[in-house]
Amino acid sequence: MTSAYRGLPSVERLLADGRVSALTAEYSTLTLTQLARQHLDDLRQAIAAGRPCPPFGEIVSSLVERAASTLTSSLRPVINATGVIIHTNLGRAPLSDDALAAMAAVDRGYSNLELDLEEGKRGSRFVHLETLLCHLTDAEAAIAVNNNASALLLTLSALAQGREVIISRGQLVEIGGGFRIPDVMRQSGARLVEVGTTNRTYLHDYEEAIGEETACLMRVHTSNFRLTGFTHSVPLPELAALAHQRSLLLLDDLGSGCLLDTRPFGLAAEPTPQESLTAGADLILFSADKLLGGPQAGIVLGRRELVSTLRRHPLARAVRLDKTSIAGLAATLLHYLRGEALAKVPVWRMIATPLDELERRTRRWAQACRRVGVSARVVEGWSMVGGGSLPEEGLPSRLLALGGDGALDVKALARHLRTGDPPVVGRIERDALLLDPRTVDPRQDRVLLRALHTALAAASAAV
Ligand SMILES: *Cc1c(COP(=O)(O)O)cnc(C)c1O
């Protein structure tokens, strides 16, 4: 046992090895020393657990690998070939070139983030987005914060803390990652009063629940699932009429923040902020990185005095949006104001891509596979909007299908693709690996094919 420990080299000896000292070109000696210490600690623990001490050469190789895998940013760009346009695990909405340029321009140097250039006095970071948001939606006022969950937390903290919020049981949504909207709401100190049943809630359910303590009625758009069959929910205009008749507020969490009509693409209608305002909601909340197609942010818009109350609340400071996101969101909103969102906002460009264009690209992908001796098929399938919007709504697509004939280990191929450079993520259905061109930027087709080529070679070498 003790002799095994004696096989461990000193930190100095490790650092003196040529392969380790070569790393000083990339990392400081301090960093490498810490890494070598951690590595030796781990080996000591392994020996304590009964394992033998590896030879010196092996210790050096594993240390070099450790440096490569830990001293880099683990967050990397990925090619999304899943066909799910707003994929929460893959970072939701990709941004437009204009949005990226605006973000870089503001980040590279200083900006008038909180300086009124006319007056030379302190300004507010909130003004940069408010005018654009109000133009787009006809709202009186607007504020953008860190994300929609913080928009919800801020709104209820400012307007309903210690009081009651009435919500339908059919709208107590879990948004993914184990997070539930009602739990976020309770964090504000508001008390939720749940009314109706899972499938049916009537106006009189809300009416009977209103009491001295009620601050507002709340609707949460059931964005990521669909309730069908024997169901009833109260239309927004009726909820608004009830709320206002009893001097209460109506809040509407829309989830996705869809500013364009989804129906021309064969999708179901998604409620828009404009419709909610017209229906009488006092404040409307939504994400900026779902169907809006911008950077991560949460938007609240509606009545001016309510937005002012939010702006003055201490939590507004805790959940405020950073300059990078403000710049990116402003550039994204400008695409809508210029009427070029379908062509410029990637999420909408993907939704609007014609089927024949997708088919042409998939055919080219399949040809490239056949050239390296891999049989690939072009199959009919569906892309999804995702991001908790338009559940069950598909867009017809043409997918590249690999395997499914027993000649290829599909799971291994998927793993080689995921761990390649750049990583490519597809989906496996009925034993075939499917790659959907809709969510792949056409400018990345060549990179994708190269990654596919490498993964196919690795996967077939293993068979
Ligand atoms: C996605 C979603 C949220 C959370 O939005 P984030 O921007 O992810 O914080 C809240 N409410 C609804 C209805 C949603 O769909």
Ligand as a Chemical Component Dictionary entry (heavy atoms), coordinates in Angstrom:
data_LIG
# 
_chem_comp.id                   LIG 
_chem_comp.type                 NON-POLYMER 
_chem_comp.pdbx_formal_charge   0 
_chem_comp.three_letter_code    LIG 
# 
loop_
_chem_comp_atom.comp_id 
_chem_comp_atom.atom_id 
_chem_comp_atom.alt_atom_id 
_chem_comp_atom.type_symbol 
_chem_comp_atom.charge 
_chem_comp_atom.model_Cartn_x 
_chem_comp_atom.model_Cartn_y 
_chem_comp_atom.model_Cartn_z 
_chem_comp_atom.pdbx_ordinal 
LIG C1 C1 C 0 -41.208 30.035 -20.586 1  
LIG C2 C2 C 0 -42.263 30.555 -19.692 2  
LIG C3 C3 C 0 -41.934 31.277 -18.544 3  
LIG C4 C4 C 0 -40.506 31.488 -18.110 4  
LIG O1 O1 O 0 -39.848 32.337 -18.961 5  
LIG P1 P1 P 0 -38.241 32.506 -18.838 6  
LIG O2 O2 O 0 -37.955 33.616 -19.801 7  
LIG O3 O3 O 0 -37.658 31.205 -19.197 8  
LIG O4 O4 O 0 -37.952 32.898 -17.437 9  
LIG C5 C5 C 0 -42.948 31.783 -17.772 10 
LIG N1 N1 N 0 -44.237 31.583 -18.100 11 
LIG C6 C6 C 0 -44.608 30.875 -19.202 12 
LIG C7 C7 C 0 -46.057 30.687 -19.492 13 
LIG C8 C8 C 0 -43.624 30.345 -20.030 14 
LIG O5 O5 O 0 -43.983 29.646 -21.115 15 
# 
loop_
_chem_comp_bond.comp_id 
_chem_comp_bond.atom_id_1 
_chem_comp_bond.atom_id_2 
_chem_comp_bond.value_order 
_chem_comp_bond.pdbx_ordinal 
LIG C1 C2 SING 1  
LIG C2 C3 SING 2  
LIG C2 C8 DOUB 3  
LIG C3 C4 SING 4  
LIG C3 C5 DOUB 5  
LIG C4 O1 SING 6  
LIG O1 P1 SING 7  
LIG P1 O2 DOUB 8  
LIG P1 O3 SING 9  
LIG P1 O4 SING 10 
LIG C5 N1 SING 11 
LIG N1 C6 DOUB 12 
LIG C6 C7 SING 13 
LIG C6 C8 SING 14 
LIG C8 O5 SING 15 
# 
